[in-house]
Amino acid sequence: MMTSELPWTPDFEVYDLNHKIDEVGIVATGIEVTWDDGQRSIHNNFLLRENSPDEQTVHPLSREMLISPLDLPDDLQAVDATTDDSGALVVTWSDHHQSRFHPGWLRDHAWIDESKKIDSRILWKALDMPDPPTFDGKAAIEDDSVLLAWLEALCDVGVSRLQGLQDSDAMLFDVVHRIGSIRETNFGRMYVLEIKDDPDSNAFTSSALIQHMDMPTRENPPGLQFLYCRRNTTTGGEGVYVDAFKVAEDMRNEEPEVFEALTTINWEFRNKSKTSDYRASGPIIGLDEQGHPNDVRITAWLRAPLKAAPQVVEQAYRSVRQFMRRTESPEYQMIIKYRPGDLLAFDNRRALHGRRGYDAKGGERYIEGCYADRDDLYSKIRTLRRDFKAKNMS
């Protein structure tokens, strides 16, 4: 097969052509590719065949697979592999099917031992990050490049801010809908941080709040939280934010036994409400597959009594006290004033937040809040990057 046009890919991504295929060979389990930079990768027969970008295998509009893994023969093998004039990999299979693979897609999905996943997260203490990354609110609503910069900062730092937004009933939802969907909870689609006569959370008082995350009582706590300050003339009430991932990494290095307890002992969390009874359990610090902190689950006043062996309870309390001691240390605390027109976004499962007490009789304080999920953040970042990449390559 000779062609100069690259095949479409089994998804909607835009792939770089930074590397060309030098050589291809057939091995027992798939296709071995040697790249122009000397890297080698092996691509499994079944993985390649079920991602074959043709209309019989992948729908050209939805880009979803049309076949099941069981539709492929048990003894599937490549009988021929080469490249064509466009640089695409061309494979003829033992079931007489022929596939053409975009070299950019192939490289992006290659398992190359020397390559390492780049972690763009920025772990911080107050001295390193005295203020959150801040962007113009109107520009973020109207300009996708500013929106992307704001969202990338939120993803990397765990907290970022828009400023200069107009005082509007619809503003909070307008901003969040630029990212994705609102996550409705037992507090509704939106809540107002105000003093209630019969509060169902300490947040609805004027008291100081120690560092916490919201809703550890839920199986999957909201990943994102947004606070939109419309009016604030009170004294005090500053936000206190802590990068729990930085605390966790410091404890891993300086108190490894305590870190181990924080990542392995499950606590149960229960909300205390007259109208609901949510419960969930998990360790204070959750780790991803690479062992990096990926989640935090801690709210001091929502922890249920720990039912465990006495030595485990002793270890659990020693570790959680050490963790909270660090989050209460000024060296970790970013102090944020809530100014009218500011919208603060933060990762609820990373950036612990608290509040200094304020004088409820000393002015007006009107802050709206709502939740969303990390999935929407990551999806929006990917699609924006994809759109900009496509424009740059066109």
C-alpha positions in Angstrom: 0.0 0.0 0.0 1.5 3.3 -1.1 0.0 6.6 0.2 1.1 10.0 1.3 -1.9 10.8 3.5 -1.7 9.8 7.1 -4.6 7.7 8.5 -7.0 9.1 11.0 -6.6 8.0 14.6 -8.9 6.0 16.9 -9.6 9.1 19.0 -9.8 12.9 18.6 -6.3 13.8 19.8 -3.9 15.8 17.7 -0.6 14.0 17.6 2.9 15.4 17.0 5.1 14.0 14.2 8.3 14.6 16.2 9.5 11.1 15.6 9.6 8.9 12.5 9.7 5.1 12.3 13.1 3.8 11.1 12.4 0.0 11.2 9.6 -2.4 12.0 9.8 -6.1 12.8 7.4 -8.8 13.8 8.0 -10.5 17.2 6.0 -13.2 19.0 3.5 -10.8 20.8 3.3 -7.9 18.3 5.2 -5.4 16.3 8.7 -4.0 17.3 9.3 -0.4 16.2 12.7 1.3 16.1 12.3 5.1 16.1 14.6 7.7 14.6 15.9 8.7 18.0 17.0 5.1 18.7 14.1 4.2 21.0 12.4 0.8 20.6 8.9 -0.1 21.5 6.8 -3.2 21.2 3.1 -3.0 20.4 0.9 -5.9 21.3 -1.1 -7.6 18.5 -4.4 -7.4 20.2 -3.9 -3.8 21.3 -3.1 -2.7 17.7 -5.8 -4.8 16.0 -8.7 -3.5 18.2 -7.5 0.1 17.7 -7.2 -0.3 13.9 -8.5 3.1 12.5 -10.8 1.7 9.9 -14.6 1.8 9.7 -15.0 -1.9 10.4 -13.1 -1.6 13.7 -13.6 2.0 15.0 -16.6 4.2 14.2 -15.3 7.2 12.2 -17.6 9.7 13.9 -17.8 8.5 17.5 -14.2 7.0 17.4 -15.5 4.2 19.7 -14.7 0.6 19.0 -17.1 -1.5 17.0 -15.6 -4.9 18.0 -15.1 -6.8 21.2 -11.8 -8.4 22.1 -13.6 -11.8 21.7 -14.2 -10.9 18.0 -10.4 -11.4 17.4 -9.0 -14.9 16.8 -7.1 -16.5 19.7 -4.0 -17.0 17.5 -4.0 -13.5 16.0 -0.6 -12.7 14.5 0.9 -10.1 12.2 2.0 -11.6 8.9 3.5 -8.5 7.4 4.6 -5.1 8.8 6.1 -2.1 7.0 5.8 1.6 6.6 4.3 3.5 3.6 5.2 6.8 2.0 3.4 8.9 4.7 5.4 7.2 7.5 2.4 5.2 8.7 2.8 1.7 10.1 1.0 -0.8 7.8 0.2 -4.2 9.3 -1.4 -7.2 7.6 -3.0 -9.6 10.1 -3.6 -13.3 10.1 -7.4 -12.7 9.9 -6.7 -11.0 6.5 -7.4 -7.5 7.9 -5.0 -4.6 7.1 -4.4 -1.7 9.4 -2.6 1.7 9.0 -1.4 3.5 12.2 -0.5 7.1 12.5 3.1 7.3 13.7 2.3 10.1 16.2 -0.5 7.9 17.8 1.8 4.9 17.8 4.6 6.9 19.6 2.3 8.4 22.1 1.0 5.0 23.1 4.5 3.4 23.1 5.8 1.9 26.3 9.4 3.1 26.4 11.3 2.2 29.6 13.5 5.3 29.5 10.5 7.6 29.4 9.2 8.9 32.7 5.9 10.5 33.5 6.4 14.2 34.1 4.7 15.4 37.2 3.8 19.1 36.7 2.4 19.6 40.2 4.0 22.3 42.2 4.2 21.5 45.9 4.3 24.6 48.1 4.7 26.2 51.5 3.6 29.7 52.3 7.1 31.2 51.7 7.1 29.6 48.2 3.5 30.5 47.4 2.3 33.5 49.5 -0.6 34.1 47.0 -2.5 31.9 44.6 -1.9 32.2 40.9 -4.3 35.0 39.9 -6.0 35.8 36.5 -8.4 38.3 35.1 -11.9 36.9 35.5 -13.5 38.6 32.5 -10.7 37.4 30.2 -11.0 33.8 31.5 -14.7 33.8 30.5 -14.1 35.2 27.1 -10.6 34.0 26.1 -9.8 30.3 26.0 -6.1 30.9 26.4 -6.6 32.7 29.7 -9.1 30.0 30.8 -6.5 27.3 30.0 -3.8 29.2 32.0 -6.1 29.5 35.0 -7.1 25.8 34.9 -3.5 24.6 34.4 -2.5 26.7 37.5 -5.4 25.1 39.4 -4.3 21.6 38.4 -0.6 22.2 39.2 -0.8 24.3 42.3 -4.1 23.1 43.7 -5.5 26.6 44.1 -6.0 29.5 41.7 -8.0 32.7 41.6 -10.0 34.9 39.2 -10.3 38.6 40.0 -12.4 41.5 38.8 -15.7 39.6 38.2 -18.9 41.5 38.2 -21.4 41.1 41.0 -24.0 38.9 39.3 -26.4 36.1 40.4 -25.3 34.0 37.5 -21.6 34.6 37.7 -20.6 31.6 39.8 -22.4 29.1 37.5 -21.2 30.9 34.3 -17.6 30.4 35.4 -17.9 26.8 36.5 -19.9 25.9 33.4 -16.8 27.0 31.4 -15.2 23.9 32.9 -18.0 21.4 33.2 -21.0 20.4 35.3 -21.9 21.5 38.8 -21.6 18.7 41.4 -24.8 18.8 43.4 -24.6 17.7 47.1 -26.7 17.7 50.1 -26.1 21.4 50.3 -27.7 21.9 46.9 -26.2 23.1 43.6 -25.0 26.3 45.3 -24.6 27.4 48.9 -24.0 30.7 50.6 -21.5 31.1 53.4 -23.7 32.9 55.9 -24.6 32.6 59.6 -27.6 30.3 60.2 -29.7 30.1 63.3 -29.6 26.3 63.1 -26.4 25.5 61.3 -25.8 22.1 59.7 -22.1 22.8 59.4 -19.5 24.9 61.2 -19.1 26.8 57.9 -22.4 28.5 58.6 -21.1 30.3 61.7 -18.6 33.1 62.3 -16.2 30.8 64.1 -12.7 30.1 62.9 -12.3 26.8 61.0 -9.2 24.6 61.2 -7.8 23.2 57.9 -10.1 20.6 56.4 -11.5 19.3 53.2 -15.2 19.2 52.4 -17.3 16.1 52.5 -14.9 13.3 53.5 -18.1 11.6 54.4 -18.8 10.9 50.7 -17.6 7.8 48.9 -16.1 10.2 46.2 -15.7 13.7 47.7 -16.0 16.6 45.3 -12.7 17.2 43.6 -13.1 20.9 43.1 -14.6 23.7 45.2 -15.3 27.3 44.1 -15.9 30.3 46.4 -17.1 33.5 44.8 -17.0 36.6 46.9 -19.7 39.1 46.0 -19.5 41.3 49.1 -17.3 41.5 52.1 -16.9 44.4 54.5 -16.4 42.3 57.7 -13.2 42.2 59.8 -11.3 38.9 59.7 -12.5 35.8 58.0 -9.5 35.3 55.8 -9.1 32.0 54.1 -6.3 29.7 55.3 -5.0 27.2 52.7 -2.5 24.4 53.0 -1.0 22.1 50.3 -1.7 18.7 51.9 0.5 17.0 49.3 3.5 19.1 50.4 2.7 18.2 54.1 2.5 14.5 53.1 5.9 14.5 51.2 7.6 16.3 54.1 6.3 13.7 56.5 7.4 10.9 54.1 10.9 12.3 54.3 11.0 13.3 57.9 8.6 11.0 59.7 8.3 7.8 57.5 6.5 5.8 60.2 3.9 8.4 60.7 3.5 8.8 56.9 3.0 5.0 56.6 0.2 5.2 59.2 -1.5 8.1 57.4 -1.6 6.1 54.2 -2.7 2.8 55.5 -5.0 3.2 58.5 -8.6 3.8 57.5 -10.7 6.3 59.4 -14.5 6.5 59.2 -16.0 9.9 58.6 -19.7 10.7 59.3 -21.6 13.9 58.8 -23.7 15.1 61.8 -27.0 16.3 60.5 -30.7 16.0 61.5 -31.6 15.2 57.9 -28.8 13.1 56.4 -26.4 10.4 57.5 -23.4 10.1 55.1 -20.5 7.8 55.9 -17.3 6.9 54.2 -13.9 5.5 55.2 -10.3 5.8 53.9 -6.8 6.8 54.9 -5.9 10.4 55.6 -3.6 10.3 52.6 -4.3 8.4 49.4 -1.5 7.4 47.0 -1.5 6.9 43.3 0.1 4.0 41.4 3.5 5.7 41.6 3.2 6.3 45.3 2.6 10.0 45.0 -0.1 11.7 47.2 -3.3 11.8 45.2 -6.1 12.4 47.7 -6.5 13.7 51.2 -9.5 12.8 53.4 -9.5 14.8 56.7 -12.0 16.9 58.6 -11.3 16.9 62.3 -14.9 17.4 63.4 -16.3 14.7 61.1 -14.1 11.8 62.1 -16.0 9.0 63.7 -14.6 7.0 66.7 -12.0 4.6 65.4 -13.0 1.0 66.0 -9.7 -0.9 65.9 -7.1 -2.7 68.0 -5.7 -0.5 70.8 -2.2 -0.4 69.3 -3.7 0.7 65.9 -5.8 3.4 67.6 -2.7 4.7 69.4 -0.7 4.8 66.1 -3.6 6.4 64.3 -4.0 9.2 66.8 -0.3 9.9 66.9 -0.1 10.2 63.1 -3.2 12.3 62.7 -2.1 14.7 65.4 1.3 15.1 63.7 -0.4 15.7 60.4 -2.7 18.4 61.9 0.2 19.9 63.8 1.8 20.6 60.4 -1.3 22.0 58.8 -1.7 24.4 61.7 1.9 25.6 61.3 2.2 29.1 59.7 5.0 27.9 57.4 2.5 25.8 55.4 -0.4 28.3 55.4 -1.3 30.6 52.5 -3.6 33.4 53.8 -6.1 34.7 51.4 -8.4 37.7 51.8 -11.8 37.4 50.2 -12.2 40.5 48.0 -15.4 41.4 46.1 -15.1 40.1 42.6 -12.7 37.3 43.5 -13.5 33.7 42.6 -11.2 31.2 44.3 -11.0 27.6 42.9 -9.2 24.9 44.7 -8.7 21.1 44.7 -10.8 19.9 47.6 -8.9 16.7 47.9 -5.5 18.4 48.0 -5.7 22.0 49.2 -7.0 22.0 52.8 -8.9 25.1 53.6 -9.8 26.9 56.8 -10.9 30.3 58.0 -10.0 32.8 60.6 -13.0 33.9 62.7 -14.7 37.1 61.8 -17.0 39.8 63.4 -20.4 38.9 62.1 -21.8 42.3 63.3 -19.0 44.4 61.7 -20.2 44.4 58.1 -21.6 42.4 55.3 -20.2 39.1 54.0 -21.7 37.3 51.0 -19.7 34.4 49.6 -21.3 31.8 47.2 -19.9 28.3 46.8 -20.3 25.2 44.7 -18.6 22.0 43.7 -17.4 20.2 40.6 -15.3 17.2 39.8 -11.6 16.9 38.9 -12.7 14.8 35.8 -14.2 18.0 34.3 -11.1 20.0 35.0 -8.8 17.4 33.4 -11.1 17.0 30.4 -11.3 20.7 29.8 -7.6 21.1 29.9 -7.1 18.3 27.4 -9.7 19.6 25.0 -8.4 23.1 25.1 -4.8 21.9 24.5 -6.0 19.8 21.7 -7.9 22.7 20.1 -4.8 25.0 20.3 -2.6 22.3 19.0 -4.8 21.7 16.0 -4.9 25.4 15.2 -1.1 25.6 15.4 -0.6 22.6 13.1 -3.1 23.8 10.5 
